[in-house]
Amino acid sequence: MPSKKALVRRPGPRIADGLVTHLERTPVDVDKALSQWQGYVDALEAHGWETFLVEPADDCPDAVFVEDTVVVFRNVALITRPGAEQRRGEIAGVEEAVARLGASVNWVWEPGTLDGGDVLKVGDTLYVGRGGRTNAAGVRQLRAVFEPLGAQVVSVPVSKVLHLKSAVTALPDGTVIGHEPLVDTPSLFPRFLPVPEEAGAHVVLLGGDRLLMAESAPKSAELFADLGYEPVLVDISEFEKLEGCVTCLSVRLRSLYA
């Protein structure tokens, strides 16, 4: 079986009611969102990823943003405790899915809060955004679970965006990329590359030199192409209205085998 697996969750009927924190609310087209989500899943599968559909959580408008519910390092899954209380109903289906795929499961407990979108993995380094959705107790619990496995956990302030990965992600060579006006402290990263668009800060590593990214960042795509990467563009405009990006629509699992 392919070693690249990804958890995804279909948008629910209430997606237009999803939370917005740093943006003004604009109407979301539910049918268009579903079509865009399918295009995203198709792009993963076209590049060798086996996708697993997580059980729906239709009472939770933000459930499509499945990345926030779990952090996986090596073969261990840490089920999060989302910082927004109304999102905590999303985790049960994800816990079942990662356990079914063979992960050892841990949990974040009260008073800790942790959103998976606040965790950026670069090799064995886990950068953890400390901001509106993830608190100090959540960071401590993540550290306790993953440092014994060889992870280095680095806490990073987040104040200008919803999650750390709303501001930065990383290229295959470990260079952290971000739209500089939205990054609190670029100097915390050993290598930092500014990108010209907010959406250009978000890439999913598909394998090799291929980068899945939003088509709303054409200048950033051109920059990455000039650096020798192959951008794979998808339209996720309906999810961007809800502060979503390409990373939060899936949980990528590179070391679990069914």
N, C-alpha and C positions, 0 to 999 in steps of 0.2 A: 504494500500500500504506500501511497505517497507520504513522505515525512512532513510535508507542509500541510498543516490542517488549520482551518479557521472557523471559529464560531460566529454565526450571524443570527440576527433576529429580525423577522419581518416587521415593518412599521405597522403599528396598530391603528385602529380607527380614530383614536383621540390624539394622534400625533400633533395636530394643529394647536393643541393646548399645552405643548411642551414648554418647559421653563426657559425664560430668557433673563439674563442678568446684566450683560454689558451692551445689549442691542435694544433698539426699539422694536416692539412686536410688529410684524408684518404678516399678512395672511399666508397660510401654507396650503398648497393644493395637495390634498391627500392622495389623489390618483396619480399625480405627477411624481410625488415622493415615492410611491410604490414602484413606479416605472424606473425611477432613478436608482432606487435600491437594487432592483433586479439587474440593472446595468452594472452596478458596482460588484455584485456577486458574480456576474458573468465574467467580468474582468479578472477577478481573483482566479476563477476556475480556468480561464483561458491561459493563465500563466502558471498552471501546475498546482494550484491550491485545492485541496479537498474541503468543501464547506459542509458544516454541520449546523442544522437549523435548531436553534434553541427554542424551547417551548414558549409560546406567546405569553405576554403579560399585558393584555389589552386594556386593563384598568390603569396602566402606567403609561402616560403619554410619551415619556422619554425612553422607553424600553429598547427602542431600536439602537440606541447608543450603548451597545452591549459591552464595550471596552471598560466602561466605568465600574462594572460589577466584579471584576476579578483581575488579579495580577499574577502572572505565571513566570516563574524562574526555575530553570531546569525542569524537574518533574513535579514541582510543588506549586499548587494553586492557592493563593490567598484570596478568599472571598471577602469582598470589601463591605464596608458599612457606609453607604453614600452619605455625603454631607447634607444633601437635601432629603429631609425625612420622607417626603412623598415618593422618593425613588427606591425606598428599601424593599418594596414588594417585587423588585426586578430580580433579586439575587437567587431565589430558589431554583428557577429553571436553569440558571447558569451553573450553580453548584452541582446539580444532577448531571449536566452535560460534561463538565470537566472530570467528574468522578467516573463517568462512563468511559471516557477516553484514557483512563488510567492514571490520572493525577492523584497525588497525595494532597488532601484538602485541609487547609487551615482557615481560620476566620478572624476578622477584626471584631473586637468586642467593645461595648460601651465602656468608657466615654470616647473611645477612638472613632474618628471618621476618616475615611479614605476613599477617594475616587480613582479608578484605574487610569483615567485621563491625566492624572497628576504624576504618573510614573513613566519616565523615559529610560529605556534600557539601551545602553551603549556598551557592548561587550559585557563585562561583569560589573559595570557601574550602573547603579540605579539612581537616577536623579529624581527626587521626589519634591513636587511643588507643595509649598506650605502656603496656603491661601484660604479662599473662602469655603472650599469644600473638603479640604484635608487639614486636620489639626495635628498638634504636636504628639498627642497620644497615638494617633493613627500612624504617624511616621515611626514612633518608637516600636509599635507592634510589627510593622513591616520589617524594621531593622532586626528585630528579635527572630523573625521567621527566616529571613533570607541571608543574613550575614553568616550564620553557621554553614551555609551552602557555598560560601565563597564570594558573595556579593559585597560590593562596596557601596554603601548608601550615602548619598550626598543630598542634604536638604537645600532647596532652592526657593527663594521668595517669589510669590506670584501675587501681583496686585492689579495688573492691567488687563487681564483676560480671565476667562472662567477656569481653565486648567493649565498646567504647565505645557501640555502638548497642544494647547491652543496657541502657544507662543513659539515653541521650538520642537523639532524632531531631529533626526540625524541621518546623514548619508551612509552608504555602505562602508566607507572608510572611517567612520566614527566622527566626522566633522559635524558639529551641531549647526543647524540652520535655523534662522529666525528673522522675522521682520522687526528690525531693531527698536522702533518706537514702542513695541509691545513686550520687550524683554527686559525684566527688571535689572538683571546683572549679567550681561554677556561675558564678563571676565571670569565668571565661575567655571566656564567651559574651556578646556585646554585648547580646542580649536573651534572657532565660531565664524560662520560665513553669513553675512547679512544678505537677505533676499529682498527684491523690490516690492513684493505684494504680501499682504497678510496671509492669503491662502497659499502662497508659495512656501510658507513655513511648515507645511504638513505633507509628509510623504510616507507611504507604506512601502517597505522594501519587499519587492516581489521575488527577488532572487537575481543573482548576477548583477548587471548594471541597470535593471529596470526599476523604475520608481512610479508607483501609482499616486496620482495627484489630481487635484481639482482643475477642471478646464478654465476656472475663473482666474488662474494665475499664469497667463501665457508668457509674461516676461521672465518669470522664475523658471518656467519650463525651458525657455531658450537658454537661460544661464546654465541649467543642469545639462542640457544637450551639449553646450560648449565645453563642459567639463568632462564629457565622454559618457554621460549617462543617457538612458533611454526613457524619457517620460511617457507614461501611459495615462492618458487623460480621461476623466469621467466627469459627468455633469452631476453635481450634488447640490444644486442651488437651493432646493427646498430645505435641505438639512442645514445649509449655511445660515438660513433665516433663524434657526434655533441654536446657533453657535456650535453646530456640528462640523466635523471635518472628516477626511478620509480615514484617519486612524480610529475614530471612535465608533465606526460602523462595524467593526469586527474585532475579534481577539485572535491574534496570530499565535499558533502553537508550532514551534519548530522542533521540539524534542519529545513529544508525546506520541505514543503508538497505541492504536486501538488493539 
